[in-house]
Amino acid sequence: MESARLVASLTRLVQDIGLAEELAQDALVAALEQWPKAGVPENPAAWLMATAKHRALNVLRRRKMLAKKHAELGHELDAEAGEQRGAAEIEATLDDDVGDDLLRLIFTACHPVLSTEARVALTLRLLGGLSTDEIARAFLLPEATIAQRIVRAKRTLADKQIPFEVPRGAALAPRLASVLEVIYLIYNEGYSATAGSDLMRPELCDDALRLGRLLAGLAPAEPEVHALVALMEINASRSAARTAPNGEPVLLLEQNRARWDHLLIQRGLQALARSEALGGAGGFYALQAAITACHARARTPEETDWARIAALYGEFVTLTGSPVAELNRAVAVSMAEGPAAGLVLLDALASEPALKDYHLLPSARADLLARLGRHAEARVEFERAAGLTRNEPQRERLLLRAQSSAERARYAAGPPRAQ
């Protein structure tokens, strides 16, 4: 997460995203080399920024970029004095609050000169701190494809000399949709980490929420901006209840709703109301926010309006054609009409290429099989899902459910017959 902040501030200084990322990485490498010997500094973030700042200054000196900066600032000093003033200006610039820099960086990475796919991949890499492999899994694409997109995107931004700024007026609309998509994917990675030992990456959720709120202030008449904020606020309200004290994931219907953050729910519902008042009820993010609102309004799991949720997912499938949305609709239908009805819909997705390595498909299927008492089949599906996920808490829970299904299958079969 510090990498994103470093890249944002350095980009404002050197006006080159690729160079800024290299400088940030140099600072992180320096930390890996020095901290084991000297100890972790009291303020690691400040240490990283100072190190990156000095490296940037050295690069600017070598490339004679300080002279250009002096001209822009109107300095008419001799070379030595000018260099000192330039260095002081750089020091002050890099010490500014980085919130606006992150917003500038996300709009720069989402410039129309890049393809939509490249914009999303680059911004996830720079602001989300995601590895190329994590981004590839988010898109369900090969890692090499994402790596090529990122390299080409940085080269294009440098070649076209794209300004580091937040667009205004008419220039805002064409870049807003891809920015929303980026924030959405960053939040999703934070809410349900692709890999690692943690179920969530709260820093990503916090950054996505902050960027979404900034965008809502920047584009108050855009219904989808408010809808995305609503979606994130309501989902974030459940964060404290999503894990047990031992770190084990807690499914939605098993969560202690007293632990939900009702202030975040209220804020989310207000943002959803603003979106709907602006005519955005059928939008990509508005439909998802409306689904999360159904859960937020239910005081108990039994009060959940599953028929409404299934209908909303139906609208979402019509809008997007997403197989993941169809998977979610199947789960909602299973809750509204019974597991057999949901299983029919899930089985129709078995040959969907985009879901071939998606662990939630066998996981959902296993759950429905278990509810139908088909425990031996459920065990196989839970184990298959565990083999597909790289998130350790999720894998452990799936394996525990597989073990439970195996025990239930043995119990249902009865004691072995005497020979």
Disulfide bonds with the S-S distance in Angstrom:
none
